[in-house]
Each structure stands twice: as structure tokens, then as C-alpha cells.
Amino acid sequence: MENNNIVLLIKEAIRDEFANQRPATPEIQLISETEVTEILKVSKVTLNKWRRDNILIEGKHYIRLGKCLRYKKNELLNFSK
């Protein structure tokens, strides 16, 4: 009977430990179109063309927040046309 109690205590301790942990999610830094033009050294017209031609992909490189576009900085830093 004592072994069952020990097993239950171990299971409870493991469950509590996992409950207190957050899943590892990378931090996403969103930047404006103006900041993108400065980083990539391109014009806003070029950004619009890249979006229209699916060179920059919604969800991967940028997201829409209402009428605003915000770009994922890490994706753009790794971007190669």
C-alpha cells in the first residue's frame, strides 16, 4: 500500500511541475512598413509589389491588424528574395 502512495505522490509532483511550465514560444517582434523599408533598403512601392506577387507571404512575413500591416522582424531579417 505504501508503494501506491509513493507512486501517487510522484505522479502528482510531475503533473504539478508540468502545469507550472509555459510552452516555449518564440517572441515575435512586429514592425511597421517604414521600419521594414529602412531594414531592407527598399521602397514602400516595392513592399506592396512583393506582397501582391506573394514574395512576402501573409502569415509568414506579415500580418494584418485591422487595416494595419505589421511585419515579423525575424522573418524579414532572414528574408532573401
C-alpha atoms as a printed R data frame, in Angstrom:
   type eleno elety resid chain resno      x      y       z
1  ATOM     1    CA   MET     A     1  0.000  0.000   0.000
2  ATOM     2    CA   GLU     A     2  2.872  2.369   0.752
3  ATOM     3    CA   ASN     A     3  4.256  1.922  -2.790
4  ATOM     4    CA   ASN     A     4  0.917  3.079  -4.219
5  ATOM     5    CA   ASN     A     5  1.095  6.249  -2.122
6  ATOM     6    CA   ILE     A     6  4.622  6.947  -3.325
7  ATOM     7    CA   VAL     A     7  3.571  6.430  -6.950
8  ATOM     8    CA   LEU     A     8  0.618  8.768  -6.478
9  ATOM     9    CA   LEU     A     9  2.844 11.416  -4.886
10 ATOM    10    CA   ILE     A    10  5.338 11.169  -7.755
11 ATOM    11    CA   LYS     A    11  2.574 11.437 -10.365
12 ATOM    12    CA   GLU     A    12  1.124 14.456  -8.576
13 ATOM    13    CA   ALA     A    13  4.538 16.144  -8.363
14 ATOM    14    CA   ILE     A    14  5.158 15.566 -12.084
15 ATOM    15    CA   ARG     A    15  1.694 16.872 -13.011
16 ATOM    16    CA   ASP     A    16  2.211 19.987 -10.870
17 ATOM    17    CA   GLU     A    17  5.624 20.620 -12.412
18 ATOM    18    CA   PHE     A    18  4.234 20.445 -15.957
19 ATOM    19    CA   ALA     A    19  1.252 22.604 -15.012
20 ATOM    20    CA   ASN     A    20  3.615 25.379 -13.878
21 ATOM    21    CA   GLN     A    21  5.616 25.401 -17.109
22 ATOM    22    CA   ARG     A    22  4.766 27.587 -20.066
23 ATOM    23    CA   PRO     A    23  5.248 26.234 -23.547
24 ATOM    24    CA   ALA     A    24  8.291 27.695 -25.245
25 ATOM    25    CA   THR     A    25  7.110 30.187 -27.832
26 ATOM    26    CA   PRO     A    26  9.472 32.410 -29.736
27 ATOM    27    CA   GLU     A    27  8.961 36.106 -29.236
28 ATOM    28    CA   ILE     A    28  7.622 37.795 -32.346
29 ATOM    29    CA   GLN     A    29  8.603 41.409 -32.845
30 ATOM    30    CA   LEU     A    30  6.214 43.256 -35.148
31 ATOM    31    CA   ILE     A    31  7.454 46.300 -37.018
32 ATOM    32    CA   SER     A    32  5.901 48.936 -39.261
33 ATOM    33    CA   GLU     A    33  6.210 49.287 -43.016
34 ATOM    34    CA   THR     A    34  8.527 52.271 -42.543
35 ATOM    35    CA   GLU     A    35 10.871 50.210 -40.363
36 ATOM    36    CA   VAL     A    36 10.884 47.452 -42.990
37 ATOM    37    CA   THR     A    37 11.871 49.872 -45.735
38 ATOM    38    CA   GLU     A    38 14.806 51.007 -43.607
39 ATOM    39    CA   ILE     A    39 15.941 47.455 -42.775
40 ATOM    40    CA   LEU     A    40 15.601 46.029 -46.293
41 ATOM    41    CA   LYS     A    41 16.587 49.279 -48.047
42 ATOM    42    CA   VAL     A    42 13.577 49.151 -50.381
43 ATOM    43    CA   SER     A    43 10.659 51.482 -51.053
44 ATOM    44    CA   LYS     A    44  7.062 51.093 -49.901
45 ATOM    45    CA   VAL     A    45  6.139 50.554 -53.556
46 ATOM    46    CA   THR     A    46  8.496 47.560 -53.645
47 ATOM    47    CA   LEU     A    47  6.961 46.148 -50.460
48 ATOM    48    CA   ASN     A    48  3.485 46.461 -51.977
49 ATOM    49    CA   LYS     A    49  4.671 44.710 -55.140
50 ATOM    50    CA   TRP     A    50  6.285 41.887 -53.124
51 ATOM    51    CA   ARG     A    51  3.037 41.382 -51.189
52 ATOM    52    CA   ARG     A    52  0.964 41.433 -54.387
53 ATOM    53    CA   ASP     A    53  3.327 38.930 -56.062
54 ATOM    54    CA   ASN     A    54  3.360 36.689 -52.932
55 ATOM    55    CA   ILE     A    55  7.071 37.184 -52.420
56 ATOM    56    CA   LEU     A    56  6.132 38.350 -48.929
57 ATOM    57    CA   ILE     A    57  3.532 35.920 -47.633
58 ATOM    58    CA   GLU     A    58  0.741 36.918 -45.263
59 ATOM    59    CA   GLY     A    59  1.083 34.998 -42.018
60 ATOM    60    CA   LYS     A    60  4.735 34.202 -42.605
61 ATOM    61    CA   HIS     A    61  6.274 37.625 -43.265
62 ATOM    62    CA   TYR     A    62  3.476 39.958 -42.196
63 ATOM    63    CA   ILE     A    63  0.067 40.057 -40.536
64 ATOM    64    CA   ARG     A    64 -2.938 42.319 -40.844
65 ATOM    65    CA   LEU     A    65 -4.238 44.013 -37.708
66 ATOM    66    CA   GLY     A    66 -7.435 45.611 -38.927
67 ATOM    67    CA   LYS     A    67 -6.278 47.971 -41.673
68 ATOM    68    CA   CYS     A    68 -2.681 47.994 -40.418
69 ATOM    69    CA   LEU     A    69  0.091 45.767 -41.691
70 ATOM    70    CA   ARG     A    70  2.797 44.664 -39.306
71 ATOM    71    CA   TYR     A    71  5.843 42.747 -40.386
72 ATOM    72    CA   LYS     A    72  7.639 39.994 -38.478
73 ATOM    73    CA   LYS     A    73 11.131 41.336 -37.941
74 ATOM    74    CA   ASN     A    74 12.864 37.947 -37.574
75 ATOM    75    CA   GLU     A    75 11.318 36.652 -40.807
76 ATOM    76    CA   LEU     A    76 12.431 39.753 -42.676
77 ATOM    77    CA   LEU     A    77 15.960 39.603 -41.301
78 ATOM    78    CA   ASN     A    78 16.160 36.055 -42.715
79 ATOM    79    CA   PHE     A    79 14.425 37.091 -45.944
80 ATOM    80    CA   SER     A    80 16.145 36.624 -49.273
81 ATOM    81    CA   LYS     A    81 14.298 37.440 -52.467
